[in-house]
């Protein structure tokens, strides 16, 4: 069989709990649900650094944030990695990236030169925007800024379809489509998708406090509208792969960088170690010749594991600069040491800065437990089987002394493997010389 193509569908801030195949009966995601019925589902896929730039830099380099240096948003990669695009290009692949980049750190609207694209040749992207209906981008090496036509998810999908049509029958390719929604603002999906959801009909998770309920229903109605719009585009990509006879030789992935609290625990957005923030979808559909069937694997896939796993699936060499685990043997039924995903917040900033309760933490998410500690000691311990809404914090209770010690040992193993000494956030800020504003946040420029 020829070298498989790879199409990676990446969304921003789409939590696992907002998908039909994952048990949500309210959100309408028929195309992604159908994909799940043909895919390997990493049921313990985890956003270990649940905020945009650190996760994306790890996805694109296979490195832990303390290696690549992107520990907060809007700072550049400080290591010299072999990027995801570089690794595939070295193996003879054509490489393309369309959509939201968000690892450049030189201004959210500025042109990104070829040497900072991590090996992607076709490049229709912008660092970051949340204006999905007036969304700018740069096309290749032209420094003139352009604007996607209409809702950017649909326009970026059309660009991806054109790319696929041009590559059919040619050399193998890696295509990453990086959509900006369902990241807030929630109310900006096309009207037809907003009309699908009435806030008054939205059912909330039991861990949303009553005083946030009305607002959370408004958020979720808009959030689900974005989800359904993306689902339509995912269906368009699936259809295009079929029409071009590419589906039978393409590895197709659907994933998200992190989740969104959306009122759970009385919180918003991400960066927290709760399941709404850290549990994400990761579906991988094999080429037809490998055999397709819906099945689950229990391995704890984290951001820096994705690059080596994709290379492993395609039978390509993994660069020595990569720190993540290759989980592809698990897809063949082989053993992979991956019984915990490391959770980390390196510096409280942005929407979760110290003035609003932010803190450094390190933790782990296993199949059953969440355990986190701060610089002051154990902070959270949840039995997620007995307490799926994470309402009963067991940390430091006498009856869990042995369990807490076991989880602490597992956490320390993960930290030691990556050389993470768990220092205070300012130690890392000072190491790379990142500036802070008066809120304790690294400022960004549009």
Wavefront OBJ file of the C-alpha trace (Angstrom):
o trace
v 0.000 0.000 0.000
v 1.211 3.527 -0.792
v 2.331 5.812 2.028
v -0.901 7.051 3.687
v -1.983 10.664 3.565
v -2.874 12.445 6.801
v -5.752 14.904 7.263
v -5.930 16.409 10.750
v -9.114 18.286 11.703
v -8.290 20.514 14.685
v -10.845 22.539 16.608
v -10.367 25.137 19.333
v -11.933 24.736 22.775
v -14.262 21.818 21.907
v -14.732 19.757 25.042
v -15.420 16.041 24.833
v -18.757 16.453 26.608
v -20.173 18.393 23.625
v -20.310 15.562 21.091
v -23.077 13.159 20.248
v -20.857 10.078 20.146
v -19.578 10.962 23.641
v -23.102 10.889 25.086
v -24.471 14.407 24.549
v -28.007 14.059 23.155
v -28.512 17.820 22.720
v -25.733 18.837 20.350
v -26.170 17.817 16.710
v -22.910 16.369 15.343
v -24.020 13.624 12.929
v -20.944 13.678 10.698
v -18.449 13.446 13.540
v -20.605 10.787 15.174
v -20.447 8.816 11.911
v -16.669 9.273 11.867
v -16.534 7.911 15.418
v -18.310 4.818 14.135
v -15.357 4.168 11.809
v -12.517 5.268 14.081
v -10.256 4.417 16.965
v -11.469 6.527 19.882
v -8.775 7.560 22.364
v -11.246 7.755 25.223
v -8.602 9.161 27.585
v -7.216 11.828 25.259
v -6.233 14.688 27.530
v -5.329 18.347 27.117
v -2.552 18.361 29.666
v -1.823 22.088 29.242
v -5.336 23.224 28.510
v -4.746 26.554 26.840
v -4.164 27.355 23.166
v -0.503 28.142 22.566
v 1.216 25.644 24.904
v -0.944 22.799 23.560
v -0.438 23.777 19.915
v 3.324 24.156 20.286
v 3.466 20.653 21.801
v 1.271 19.231 19.031
v 3.520 20.772 16.367
v 6.876 19.858 17.970
v 6.261 16.731 20.069
v 7.892 18.553 22.985
v 6.833 19.387 26.538
v 6.206 23.137 27.107
v 9.240 23.513 29.382
v 11.341 22.424 26.390
v 9.772 24.496 23.612
v 9.220 27.458 25.953
v 5.596 28.229 25.088
v 4.287 28.063 28.653
v 1.708 30.831 28.125
v -0.115 32.324 25.160
v 1.497 34.749 22.707
v 5.164 33.847 23.088
v 7.373 32.216 20.420
v 8.860 28.730 20.349
v 12.296 28.954 21.967
v 13.669 25.490 21.134
v 14.911 24.365 17.729
v 12.597 21.427 17.070
v 11.988 19.323 14.029
v 8.414 20.451 13.445
v 5.500 18.254 12.456
v 5.639 19.588 8.906
v 9.429 19.160 8.789
v 9.207 15.486 9.751
v 6.600 14.656 7.123
v 8.325 16.745 4.458
v 11.583 14.868 5.086
v 9.672 11.655 4.307
v 8.533 12.980 0.925
v 5.162 14.412 1.941
v 3.607 17.613 0.690
v 2.592 19.625 3.745
v -0.230 22.137 4.246
v -1.699 24.130 7.110
v -4.966 26.079 6.847
v -6.526 28.192 9.604
v -5.462 29.230 13.102
v -1.705 28.890 13.817
v -1.183 30.500 17.260
v 2.397 29.465 18.050
v 4.338 32.320 16.444
v 4.228 34.862 19.265
v 5.086 37.868 17.083
v 1.666 39.522 17.067
v -1.704 37.944 16.375
v -2.208 39.685 13.011
v 1.354 39.749 11.698
v 2.719 37.839 8.715
v 4.459 34.558 9.607
v 7.564 33.951 7.434
v 8.414 30.493 6.018
v 11.197 29.828 8.512
v 8.663 29.948 11.360
v 6.103 27.555 9.827
v 7.626 24.308 11.163
v 7.889 22.718 7.727
v 4.453 23.514 6.274
v 4.766 24.498 2.616
v 1.195 25.410 1.713
v 0.258 27.938 4.385
v -3.052 29.806 4.505
v -3.143 30.971 8.074
v -3.212 33.711 10.671
v -1.704 33.619 14.130
v -5.036 34.226 15.880
v -8.423 35.850 15.489
v -11.809 35.276 17.083
v -13.681 37.370 14.533
v -14.962 34.372 12.619
v -17.030 36.417 10.157
v -14.301 38.931 9.292
v -11.323 36.618 9.570
v -7.944 37.615 8.153
v -5.185 35.332 6.888
v -2.022 35.250 4.784
v -1.655 33.069 1.725
v 1.790 31.557 1.301
v 4.666 33.998 0.967
v 2.477 36.991 0.111
v 2.717 39.481 3.015
v -0.574 41.088 1.985
v -3.357 40.304 4.451
v -6.514 38.742 3.021
v -9.945 38.018 4.503
v -11.807 34.712 4.348
v -15.185 34.937 2.631
v -17.948 34.796 5.245
v -17.808 32.410 8.210
v -14.182 31.331 8.247
v -14.863 27.666 9.077
v -16.706 27.258 5.771
v -14.144 29.250 3.759
v -11.193 27.362 5.244
v -12.963 24.078 4.533
v -13.435 25.107 0.901
v -9.719 25.942 0.689
v -8.914 22.508 2.102
v -11.183 20.872 -0.473
v -9.323 22.702 -3.248
v -6.023 21.527 -1.814
v -7.248 17.929 -1.720
v -8.466 18.111 -5.312
v -5.069 19.370 -6.426
v -3.239 16.557 -4.579
v -5.393 13.607 -5.642
v -3.186 10.985 -7.273
v 0.048 12.781 -6.397
v 2.629 12.488 -3.639
v 1.409 11.733 -0.104
v 0.390 14.769 1.917
v -0.151 16.040 5.459
v -3.010 18.542 5.741
v -3.894 20.275 9.020
v -7.170 22.212 9.035
v -7.263 24.358 12.157
v -10.714 25.833 12.805
v -11.140 28.644 15.367
v -14.574 27.829 16.872
v -16.280 26.746 19.056
v -13.962 29.049 21.052
v -15.860 32.111 22.233
v -17.448 34.445 21.171
v -20.225 31.902 21.215
v -22.922 33.978 19.529
v -21.291 34.366 16.085
v -22.078 31.117 14.251
v -24.206 31.477 11.089
v -27.851 32.204 11.873
v -29.105 28.858 10.567
v -27.010 27.067 13.196
v -27.939 29.440 15.994
v -31.578 28.760 15.177
v -30.999 25.078 15.981
v -30.620 25.753 19.711
v -32.966 27.495 22.143
v -31.138 28.435 25.364
v -34.213 27.544 27.415
v -33.997 23.948 26.189
v -30.340 23.486 27.108
v -29.701 20.958 29.857
v -26.793 21.824 32.136
v -24.255 19.579 33.773
v -25.025 19.124 37.479
v -21.830 20.968 38.466
v -23.056 24.303 37.061
v -24.190 26.446 40.023
v -27.701 27.836 39.924
v -26.537 31.466 39.879
v -24.769 30.817 36.547
v -27.460 28.658 34.985
v -29.160 31.235 32.784
v -25.889 32.601 31.439
v -24.494 29.098 30.904
v -27.526 28.142 28.806
v -26.930 31.177 26.582
v -23.277 30.263 26.191
v -24.032 26.632 25.408
v -26.661 27.461 22.787
v -24.084 29.517 20.872
v -21.313 27.011 21.533
v -23.411 24.152 20.172
v -24.231 26.265 17.098
v -20.513 26.551 16.322
v -20.124 22.805 16.949
v -22.859 21.962 14.448
v -21.391 24.338 11.862
v -18.008 22.634 12.209
v -19.713 19.262 11.991
v -21.112 20.313 8.613
v -17.591 21.138 7.449
v -16.246 17.861 8.796
v -18.911 16.155 6.692
v -17.761 18.140 3.651
v -14.190 16.917 4.151
v -15.378 13.324 4.545
v -17.383 13.608 1.321
v -14.488 15.169 -0.576
v -12.113 12.397 0.481
v -14.658 9.877 -0.819
v -15.286 11.734 -4.086
v -11.560 12.019 -4.836
v -10.884 8.351 -3.961
v -8.559 9.514 -1.183
v -10.424 8.068 1.801
v -9.048 4.562 1.369
v -5.469 5.768 1.794
v -5.838 8.581 4.302
v -5.392 8.709 8.064
v -8.101 11.091 9.272
v -8.015 12.644 12.754
v -10.570 14.787 14.572
v -9.272 16.516 17.711
v -9.396 19.595 19.930
v -6.696 21.525 21.771
v -8.658 21.872 25.041
v -12.147 22.152 26.430
v -14.288 24.876 28.004
v -15.748 25.029 31.510
v -18.924 26.825 30.324
v -20.111 27.373 33.890
v -19.122 24.016 35.376
v -17.591 24.445 38.845
v -18.727 28.084 38.515
v -15.881 28.673 36.054
v -15.343 29.728 32.449
v -12.929 28.892 29.647
v -9.891 26.650 30.211
v -6.510 26.216 31.966
v -8.149 24.411 34.889
v -7.602 20.707 35.666
v -11.305 19.797 35.658
v -12.696 17.398 33.060
v -14.613 20.069 31.126
v -11.283 21.808 30.477
v -8.963 18.825 29.936
v -11.003 16.029 28.332
v -10.964 16.320 24.550
v -11.962 14.273 21.514
v -9.348 12.337 19.553
v -10.668 10.108 16.784
v -8.311 8.403 14.352
v -9.684 6.686 11.259
v -7.320 4.306 9.534
v -7.080 3.855 5.760
v -9.509 1.185 4.577
v -6.714 -1.326 3.908
v -5.818 -1.268 7.617
v -9.365 -2.194 8.564
v -11.982 0.180 9.955
v -14.132 -0.405 12.951
v -15.279 1.582 15.935
v -13.134 0.665 18.899
v -11.630 2.345 21.947
v -8.141 2.453 23.356
v -7.540 3.411 26.966
v -4.104 4.995 26.595
v -3.740 8.531 27.926
v -2.809 10.549 24.844
v -1.403 14.033 25.554
v -0.463 16.897 23.217
v 3.228 16.015 22.886
v 2.271 12.398 22.072
v 0.361 13.314 18.910
v 3.306 14.023 16.586
v 5.178 10.767 17.332
v 1.911 8.808 17.151
v 1.073 10.195 13.700
v 4.587 9.422 12.491
v 4.327 5.951 13.990
v 0.996 5.287 12.274
v 2.583 6.237 8.940
v 5.742 4.209 9.587
v 7.965 7.286 9.534
v 11.020 8.021 11.697
v 10.498 10.041 14.867
v 13.021 12.886 15.334
v 15.264 12.765 18.397
v 13.953 16.186 19.478
v 10.510 14.659 20.178
v 9.679 13.929 23.836
v 6.208 12.437 23.488
v 5.237 8.769 23.410
v 4.436 6.984 20.168
v 1.025 5.481 20.938
v 0.642 3.831 17.527
v 1.568 0.368 18.884
v -1.583 0.567 21.026
v -3.611 0.718 17.816
v -2.156 -2.668 16.906
v -3.002 -4.122 20.309
v 0.516 -3.776 21.686
v 1.432 -2.402 25.102
v 2.331 1.270 25.563
v 3.250 2.730 28.954
v 0.617 5.429 29.130
v -1.491 4.996 32.250
v -1.583 8.680 33.180
v -1.668 12.040 31.406
v 0.353 14.828 32.970
v -1.609 18.019 33.762
v 0.246 21.299 34.099
v -0.306 25.007 34.535
v 3.093 26.690 34.413
v 2.102 30.264 35.171
v -1.329 31.642 36.134
v -2.252 34.228 33.525
v -5.006 35.657 31.346
v -8.504 34.658 32.369
v -7.073 32.569 35.223
v -4.497 34.923 36.689
v -3.746 35.033 40.424
v -6.258 37.846 41.162
v -9.076 35.522 40.042
v -7.799 32.388 41.752
v -5.248 31.095 39.254
v -2.335 29.007 40.500
v 0.509 26.841 39.273
v -0.251 23.147 39.451
v 0.955 19.761 38.319
v -1.279 16.723 38.245
v -2.321 13.557 36.484
v -5.517 12.239 34.932
v -5.718 8.449 34.917
v -8.658 6.464 33.600
v -10.310 6.752 37.013
v -8.674 9.528 39.052
v -7.689 13.174 38.861
v -4.939 14.246 41.245
v -3.319 17.691 41.394
v -0.964 19.536 43.685
v 0.076 23.149 43.857
v 3.335 24.549 45.208
v 1.668 24.322 48.633
v 0.866 20.618 48.426
v -2.020 18.319 47.393
v -4.984 20.297 46.049
v -7.489 18.058 44.227
v -8.283 14.354 44.207
v -11.386 13.082 42.436
v -12.660 9.559 41.928
v -14.215 10.196 38.531
v -16.069 6.885 38.451
v -17.870 7.538 41.727
v -18.047 11.312 41.253
v -18.243 12.116 37.501
v -19.181 15.758 38.125
v -16.125 16.266 40.382
v -18.093 17.693 43.289
v -16.369 15.808 46.147
v -12.696 16.705 46.564
v -11.013 13.851 48.459
v -7.548 15.432 48.751
v -5.847 14.965 52.135
v -8.652 12.912 53.678
v -7.388 10.100 55.938
v -9.334 7.426 54.077
v -7.431 8.105 50.815
v -3.910 8.350 52.268
v -2.650 5.263 50.431
v -4.353 6.204 47.154
v -3.038 9.767 47.310
v 0.492 8.494 47.902
v 0.182 6.145 44.921
v -1.020 8.957 42.665
v 1.729 11.252 43.947
v 4.316 8.623 43.004
v 2.801 8.335 39.544
v 2.811 12.120 39.149
v 6.433 12.367 40.214
v 7.354 9.669 37.705
v 5.858 11.746 34.905
v 7.585 14.937 36.094
v 10.948 13.195 36.398
v 10.653 11.757 32.892
v 10.361 15.280 31.485
v 12.767 17.001 33.866
v 10.036 19.189 35.352
v 11.138 20.499 38.764
v 7.779 22.267 39.290
v 9.060 25.756 40.022
v 6.953 28.845 40.593
v 5.645 30.542 37.475
v 7.920 33.576 37.637
v 10.974 31.323 37.459
v 9.904 30.269 33.977
v 8.828 33.767 32.951
v 12.260 35.052 33.976
v 14.068 32.166 32.260
v 12.767 33.241 28.854
v 12.460 36.931 29.665
v 8.745 37.207 28.891
v 7.202 40.591 29.754
v 4.152 40.831 32.001
v 1.526 43.552 32.249
v -0.031 44.789 35.482
v -2.466 41.855 35.555
v 0.360 39.315 35.557
v -0.374 38.353 31.950
v 1.960 38.230 28.968
v 0.498 40.973 26.752
v -0.305 40.304 23.126
v -0.522 42.498 20.060
v -3.297 42.115 17.510
l 1 2 3 4 5 6 7 8 9 10 11 12 13 14 15 16 17 18 19 20 21 22 23 24 25 26 27 28 29 30 31 32 33 34 35 36 37 38 39 40 41 42 43 44 45 46 47 48 49 50 51 52 53 54 55 56 57 58 59 60 61 62 63 64 65 66 67 68 69 70 71 72 73 74 75 76 77 78 79 80 81 82 83 84 85 86 87 88 89 90 91 92 93 94 95 96 97 98 99 100 101 102 103 104 105 106 107 108 109 110 111 112 113 114 115 116 117 118 119 120 121 122 123 124 125 126 127 128 129 130 131 132 133 134 135 136 137 138 139 140 141 142 143 144 145 146 147 148 149 150 151 152 153 154 155 156 157 158 159 160 161 162 163 164 165 166 167 168 169 170 171 172 173 174 175 176 177 178 179 180 181 182 183 184 185 186 187 188 189 190 191 192 193 194 195 196 197 198 199 200 201 202 203 204 205 206 207 208 209 210 211 212 213 214 215 216 217 218 219 220 221 222 223 224 225 226 227 228 229 230 231 232 233 234 235 236 237 238 239 240 241 242 243 244 245 246 247 248 249 250 251 252 253 254 255 256 257 258 259 260 261 262 263 264 265 266 267 268 269 270 271 272 273 274 275 276 277 278 279 280 281 282 283 284 285 286 287 288 289 290 291 292 293 294 295 296 297 298 299 300 301 302 303 304 305 306 307 308 309 310 311 312 313 314 315 316 317 318 319 320 321 322 323 324 325 326 327 328 329 330 331 332 333 334 335 336 337 338 339 340 341 342 343 344 345 346 347 348 349 350 351 352 353 354 355 356 357 358 359 360 361 362 363 364 365 366 367 368 369 370 371 372 373 374 375 376 377 378 379 380 381 382 383 384 385 386 387 388 389 390 391 392 393 394 395 396 397 398 399 400 401 402 403 404 405 406 407 408 409 410 411 412 413 414 415 416 417 418 419 420 421 422 423 424 425 426 427 428 429 430 431 432 433 434 435 436 437 438 439 440 441 442 443 444 445 446
